[in-house]
Amino acid sequence: MHGWLMLLGVVLIPGRAFWDLDLYRWWMWQGLHQGVWQGIDVAWVYPPGALLPMLVAALGGTVGTAGYATAWSLGITALDAVALFALLHTPAWAGTRTTRHRTTAGAWWWLAFLALLGPVAMGRLDAAVAPVVVVALVLGLRHPWLSSALLTAAAWIKVAPGALLAPLFLAARRPWRDVVAPAAAVSVAVVAIVAALGGLPYLTSFLTEQDQRGLQLEAVGATPWLITSLWSDQVLVHLNEPLVTWELIGPGTQLAADTLGGLFFLALAAASVFLWWRRHELDGRLWRSPRVGAELLVRGAMLMSVVLIAFNKVGSPQYIGWLAPPVAVALALKLPHWRTTALLVAGIAGATQVVFPWGYDGIIAGHPANTLVLVARNVALVVLLVHTVLELLRQPDDPAEAADADATNASSAERDVPSSIAVAGNDSSAVQAADASSGPASAR
C-alpha cells in the first residue's frame, strides 16, 4: 500500500499529489545552501520542529524533487510501520484490562484508511505526526508522561496534536505530574534549541502567519458559498498566491473567515469544558474501570480532532489524517460502539481522495459532480461531530465492571437469605421448609 502511494506521488502524478514536498525541498535547499532557515531566520507557517522531518528527507537530495520525495516517503513508511506495530501489540503497550487478546482490527483499519485517503496521507507534513499520535494514544493510560511528551513533540511539528493533551490530562490519574510536567519539559527544550540557533524572534510566527488566509475552498464553513458558486457569479474561486491556496471570495466570505478564526478557539475551549464535565460525571468509575478511562481518552481525542477540522477556515485534505489515530487505537483496544465512527471516518477519507487530488481541478472549475462530493464530505464531518458528542454522553459499559457488580449482588443476596437455605443450596425441600416455617404468605 505504501509502495502504491509512493508510486503515485513520486512517479505518476508528482505535481498534483506531492506538490508540498517540492516546497519542503526548496526550503531545505535554502537552508543548506544559502543559510536561510524557515522559522529560524524568517517567519514560517509551521512550528520550528517541522524542520526535523524535512531535514531528514534532505538525505535524498535537495536538487531534484524525486530524490527528496523518495526519501520522505521511505521515512513516512518507517513511521507508519512503528504505528502498525503499536496497534498489533496494543494490549501489552496500553497495559489495561480493556482487552486481554490482541486483534488485528486496528492495524487493518489503519492501512485501509491510508489507502482511502490516498497520496495526501504520505505527501504532507501531517503524515509525519499521525503515527506519533497513534503511539501516544496507545501509551496514554499506562505511560501518560511518555504520551504527553510524544504529543507535545508532535505539536511542535504540526500544531494539531497539542489539542489531544486535553483529553490525556483528564484521563490521567496524576495529570499535573504525568501530563503537564512532561509537556512543559519538551517545550522548554524546543525553545532552548531555537533560542540557541537565534530563532527566538520567530518562535511563534506560525500562530500569526495563518491570519492572512481567507475562506479556503475545502473548509466545512465554506460549504454554503461553495454551493452558491455553482450558479452565481458573485462567489468566485480565487488563488491566494502567497500561500498557494484556493479560496472563495464573494459576499460574506471574509466575514465568515474572520468569524471562524475566533470561533475556532471558542469551539476548542467548549470541547475541553465538555470533556471536563464528562470526566466529572464518570469520576466514580474512571479509576475502577480501565475501559471507561480508555473511552474518555480516545473518544475525547476524536472530539478534539473533528473540532479542529469542522471549525477551521482552512480545510486542507491532509487534516482528515487527524481523525485516524483515535479510531485505529479504539479498534485495537476492542472498545465498544466504534463501528459507526470507523465507517464514517473511512467514508470521509475516501471522499477526500476523490476531492484531492483526482477531482480538485473540477471543483476549481465549478463542475457540479466534483463539488457535490466535497459538500457531502463536509456534511459527513458535521455528522461525525454530532455522533462523537452523543457517544461521549453514552453511559459506558464495561463487561468486567458488570461482572463485578453481579458478584457483589450475588454476595449480598447470599447474606440476606435464611441460614437453612444457605446450607441447603439449591435443595427444593429445604426451600419449601423455610417458607413453611416463616408463616402465611400474607405475613411474609
C-alpha positions in Angstrom: 0.0 0.0 0.0 2.8 2.4 0.8 4.5 1.4 -2.4 1.4 2.4 -4.3 1.2 5.8 -2.6 4.9 6.3 -3.3 4.4 5.4 -7.0 1.6 7.9 -7.3 3.4 10.7 -5.6 7.0 10.2 -7.0 6.3 8.8 -10.5 2.7 9.1 -11.8 1.3 12.4 -10.6 4.1 14.2 -8.5 2.9 17.7 -9.4 -0.6 17.1 -8.2 -0.1 14.7 -5.3 3.3 15.6 -3.8 3.5 19.3 -4.6 4.1 20.2 -1.0 7.2 18.1 -0.9 8.7 20.2 -3.6 8.1 23.2 -1.4 9.8 21.4 1.6 12.7 20.5 -0.7 13.1 24.2 -1.7 13.1 25.3 1.9 15.8 22.8 2.8 17.8 23.8 -0.2 17.7 27.4 1.0 18.8 26.4 4.5 21.6 24.1 3.4 23.0 26.2 0.5 22.0 29.8 1.4 21.9 29.6 5.2 18.3 30.8 5.4 16.2 28.6 7.6 12.4 28.8 7.8 11.2 29.5 11.4 14.7 30.4 12.5 15.8 33.3 10.1 12.4 34.2 8.7 8.7 33.8 9.8 7.1 30.5 8.9 3.7 28.9 8.8 4.9 25.8 10.7 6.3 25.4 14.2 10.1 25.2 14.2 10.0 21.4 14.9 8.8 20.9 11.3 12.3 21.4 10.2 13.3 18.0 11.6 11.3 15.6 9.2 12.0 18.0 6.3 15.7 17.9 7.0 15.8 14.1 7.4 14.2 13.8 3.9 17.0 16.1 2.6 19.3 13.0 2.8 17.7 12.1 -0.6 19.0 15.3 -2.1 17.6 18.9 -2.4 18.4 19.5 -6.1 15.7 17.2 -7.6 12.3 16.6 -6.2 12.2 12.9 -7.0 15.1 12.0 -4.7 13.7 14.2 -1.9 10.2 12.7 -2.3 11.5 9.2 -2.3 13.4 9.8 1.0 10.4 11.4 2.5 8.1 8.5 1.5 10.5 6.0 3.0 10.6 7.9 6.2 6.8 8.0 6.4 6.7 4.3 5.7 9.0 3.6 8.6 6.9 5.8 11.0 3.7 4.1 9.9 5.4 0.7 10.5 6.1 1.7 14.1 2.4 2.8 14.4 1.3 -0.5 12.9 3.5 -2.5 15.4 1.9 -0.5 18.3 -1.6 -1.3 17.0 -0.7 -5.0 16.8 0.6 -5.0 20.4 -1.8 -2.6 21.9 -3.0 -4.7 24.9 0.6 -5.1 26.1 1.6 -1.5 25.3 -1.6 0.0 26.8 -1.3 -2.1 30.0 -5.0 -2.0 30.7 -7.7 -4.7 31.1 -9.8 -3.3 28.2 -8.9 -6.4 26.3 -6.8 -9.5 27.0 -6.2 -10.6 23.5 -4.6 -8.9 20.6 -6.6 -8.1 17.5 -5.6 -7.0 14.0 -8.7 -4.9 13.5 -7.0 -1.6 14.4 -4.0 -2.4 12.2 -6.1 -3.4 9.2 -8.3 -0.3 9.6 -5.2 2.0 9.8 -3.9 0.6 6.5 -7.3 0.8 4.8 -7.7 4.4 6.0 -4.3 5.4 4.5 -5.2 3.8 1.2 -8.6 5.5 1.2 -7.1 8.9 1.9 -4.6 8.4 -0.9 -1.3 10.1 -1.6 -2.0 13.0 0.7 -1.6 10.5 3.5 2.0 10.3 2.7 3.0 13.6 0.9 2.2 16.1 3.6 3.7 17.1 6.9 0.7 15.7 8.8 1.8 12.2 7.6 4.9 12.5 9.9 2.9 13.2 13.1 -0.1 10.9 12.6 1.8 7.7 13.5 3.3 9.5 16.5 -0.2 10.3 17.7 -1.1 6.6 17.3 1.7 5.5 19.6 0.9 8.3 22.1 -2.7 7.2 22.4 -1.7 3.6 22.8 0.6 4.5 25.7 -1.8 7.1 27.1 -3.2 5.2 30.1 -0.1 3.2 31.1 2.5 5.8 30.4 0.8 9.2 30.3 4.1 11.0 30.8 5.5 9.4 27.6 2.3 10.0 25.8 2.4 13.7 26.8 6.0 14.1 25.6 5.2 12.5 22.3 2.1 14.7 21.7 4.0 17.8 22.7 6.9 17.0 20.4 4.4 16.3 17.6 2.7 19.6 18.3 6.0 21.4 17.7 6.0 19.9 14.3 2.3 20.4 13.4 0.1 22.1 16.0 -2.9 19.8 15.9 -1.6 17.0 18.2 -1.3 19.6 21.0 -5.1 19.6 21.3 -5.1 16.0 22.4 -3.3 16.9 25.6 -6.7 18.0 26.9 -8.3 14.5 27.0 -5.0 13.0 28.1 -4.9 15.4 31.1 -8.5 14.5 32.0 -7.9 10.7 31.7 -4.6 10.7 33.8 -4.7 9.9 37.5 -1.9 12.4 38.2 -2.3 15.0 35.4 0.0 17.7 36.6 2.9 15.3 37.2 2.3 13.0 34.3 0.9 15.3 31.6 1.7 19.0 32.3 5.3 18.5 33.5 6.5 16.4 30.5 4.8 18.8 28.1 6.5 21.7 29.7 9.9 19.9 29.7 9.6 19.2 26.0 8.5 22.7 25.2 11.4 24.2 27.3 13.9 22.0 25.4 12.5 23.1 22.0 12.5 26.8 23.0 16.1 26.4 24.2 17.2 24.9 20.9 15.5 27.5 18.8 17.0 30.3 21.0 20.5 28.8 20.6 20.0 28.9 16.9 19.0 32.5 17.0 15.3 31.9 16.0 13.6 33.2 19.2 12.0 36.2 17.4 10.2 33.8 15.0 9.4 31.1 17.6 5.6 31.8 17.5 5.3 33.2 13.9 3.3 30.1 12.9 0.4 31.5 15.1 0.2 34.7 13.2 1.0 33.6 9.6 -2.4 32.0 9.3 -4.1 35.3 9.8 -3.5 36.1 6.1 -5.7 33.2 5.0 -9.2 33.7 3.7 -12.1 31.1 3.5 -10.4 28.1 1.9 -12.4 26.2 -0.7 -12.5 22.9 1.2 -13.4 24.3 4.6 -16.6 23.0 6.2 -17.6 26.6 6.9 -17.2 27.4 3.2 -19.9 24.9 2.1 -22.8 27.4 1.7 -20.7 29.6 -0.6 -19.3 26.6 -2.4 -22.8 25.5 -3.3 -23.7 29.1 -4.3 -20.7 29.3 -6.6 -22.3 26.6 -8.8 -24.9 29.0 -10.1 -23.9 32.5 -9.0 -21.1 34.6 -10.4 -21.0 36.6 -7.2 -19.0 33.8 -5.5 -15.7 33.1 -7.2 -12.8 30.7 -6.6 -9.6 32.7 -6.1 -5.9 31.7 -5.8 -4.2 33.2 -2.8 -0.7 33.3 -4.5 1.5 34.0 -1.4 0.0 31.0 0.4 -0.8 29.0 -2.7 -4.3 28.1 -1.6 -7.6 28.3 -3.4 -10.2 30.4 -1.5 -13.7 31.6 -2.0 -14.4 35.3 -2.4 -17.8 36.9 -2.5 -20.5 38.5 -0.3 -19.8 37.4 3.3 -16.8 35.2 2.7 -14.3 37.5 4.6 -16.7 37.8 7.5 -17.1 34.1 7.6 -13.3 33.6 7.6 -12.9 36.1 10.4 -15.7 34.6 12.4 -14.3 31.1 12.0 -10.9 32.5 13.1 -12.4 33.4 16.5 -14.9 30.5 16.7 -12.1 28.0 16.2 -10.7 28.7 19.7 -14.1 29.0 21.3 -15.0 25.6 19.9 -11.8 24.0 21.3 -12.5 25.6 24.7 -16.1 24.4 24.7 -14.9 20.8 23.7 -12.4 20.9 26.6 -15.1 22.0 29.1 -17.5 19.4 27.8 -14.8 16.7 28.3 -14.1 18.0 31.8 -17.8 17.8 32.7 -17.9 14.3 31.3 -14.9 13.3 33.4 -16.6 14.7 36.5 -19.7 12.6 35.7 -17.6 9.5 35.3 -15.4 10.2 38.3 -16.7 7.3 40.3 -16.0 4.8 37.6 -12.9 6.3 35.9 -10.3 4.6 38.1 -12.3 1.4 38.7 -12.7 0.6 35.0 -9.8 0.8 32.5 -12.2 0.6 29.7 -14.0 3.8 30.9 -10.7 5.7 31.1 -9.7 4.4 27.6 -13.0 5.5 26.2 -12.7 9.0 27.6 -9.2 9.4 26.3 -9.8 8.0 22.8 -13.2 9.4 22.2 -12.1 12.7 23.6 -9.2 12.7 21.1 -11.7 12.1 18.3 -13.8 15.1 19.6 -10.8 17.4 19.6 -9.7 16.3 16.2 -13.0 16.7 14.5 -13.5 20.1 16.1 -10.1 21.2 14.7 -11.4 20.4 11.2 -15.1 21.5 11.5 -14.4 25.0 12.8 -11.3 25.7 10.7 -11.3 28.3 7.9 -8.6 26.1 6.4 -9.8 22.8 5.0 -6.7 21.2 3.6 -7.2 17.5 2.7 -4.4 16.2 4.9 -6.3 17.4 8.0 -8.5 14.3 7.6 -5.5 12.3 8.8 -6.1 13.7 12.3 -9.2 11.5 12.6 -7.4 8.2 12.0 -5.4 7.6 15.2 -8.3 7.6 17.7 -10.3 5.1 15.5 -7.3 2.8 15.0 -6.5 2.7 18.7 -10.1 2.2 19.7 -10.4 -0.8 17.4 -7.1 -2.2 18.7 -8.5 -1.9 22.3 -11.7 -3.5 21.3 -13.7 -0.6 22.7 -17.5 -1.0 22.0 -19.6 1.2 19.8 -16.9 2.3 17.4 -18.2 0.6 14.3 -20.2 3.7 13.1 -17.3 6.0 13.8 -14.9 3.8 11.9 -17.2 3.6 8.9 -17.8 7.4 8.9 -14.1 8.2 9.0 -13.3 5.7 6.3 -16.0 7.2 4.1 -14.7 10.7 4.8 -11.2 9.6 3.8 -12.4 8.1 0.5 -14.4 11.2 -0.4 -11.4 13.3 0.4 -9.2 11.4 -2.1 -11.9 11.9 -4.7 -11.7 15.6 -4.0 -7.9 15.7 -3.9 -6.1 15.0 -6.0 -8.4 13.5 -8.5 -11.3 15.9 -8.6 -9.7 19.2 -7.4 -9.4 20.8 -10.9 -13.1 20.1 -11.5 -14.0 21.8 -8.2 -12.0 24.9 -9.1 -13.7 24.9 -12.5 -17.2 24.6 -10.8 -18.1 21.1 -12.0 -21.3 20.1 -10.0 -20.4 16.4 -9.6 -17.0 17.1 -8.1 -18.3 19.9 -6.0 -21.1 17.8 -4.5 -18.6 15.2 -3.4 -16.9 17.8 -1.4 -20.2 19.1 0.0 -21.1 15.5 1.0 -17.7 15.1 2.7 -18.3 18.3 4.7 -21.8 17.2 5.8 -20.3 13.9 6.9 -17.8 15.8 9.1 -20.7 17.6 10.8 -22.4 14.2 11.3 -19.2 12.8 12.8 -19.0 15.7 15.2 -22.6 15.2 16.4 -22.1 11.4 16.6 -18.9 11.8 18.7 -20.7 14.1 21.2 -23.6 11.6 21.5 -21.2 8.7 22.1 -19.4 10.7 24.8 -22.8 11.2 26.5 -23.5 7.4 26.4 -23.1 5.7 29.7 -20.0 3.5 29.1 -20.5 -0.2 29.5 -17.7 -2.4 30.8 -18.1 -6.2 30.9 -15.6 -6.5 33.7 -17.3 -3.9 35.8 -20.7 -5.6 35.2 -19.3 -8.9 36.3 -18.0 -7.3 39.5 -21.5 -5.8 40.1 -23.1 -9.2 39.6 -20.7 -10.8 42.0 -21.4 -8.1 44.6 -25.2 -8.6 44.1 -24.9 -12.3 44.5 -22.9 -11.9 47.7 -25.4 -9.5 49.1 -28.3 -11.9 48.3 -26.5 -14.8 49.9 -26.1 -12.7 53.1 -29.9 -11.9 53.1 -31.3 -15.5 52.8 -32.1 -17.6 55.9 -29.3 -19.9 57.1 -31.3 -23.0 56.3 -31.4 -22.0 52.6 -27.7 -21.1 52.5 -26.8 -24.5 53.9 -29.1 -26.4 51.7 -28.0 -24.7 48.5 -30.4 -25.5 45.7 -32.3 -28.2 47.5 -36.0 -27.5 46.9 -37.3 -29.3 50.0 -35.1 -27.1 52.2 -36.6 -24.0 50.5 -40.1 -25.2 51.0 -39.4 -26.0 54.7 -38.1 -22.5 55.2 -41.1 -21.0 53.5 -43.5 -23.0 55.7 -41.7 -22.1 58.9 -41.9 -18.4 58.2 -45.7 -18.3 58.3 -48.5 -17.4 55.9 -47.8 -15.7 52.6 -49.7 -12.6 53.8 -47.4 -12.3 56.8 -44.3 -12.8 54.7 
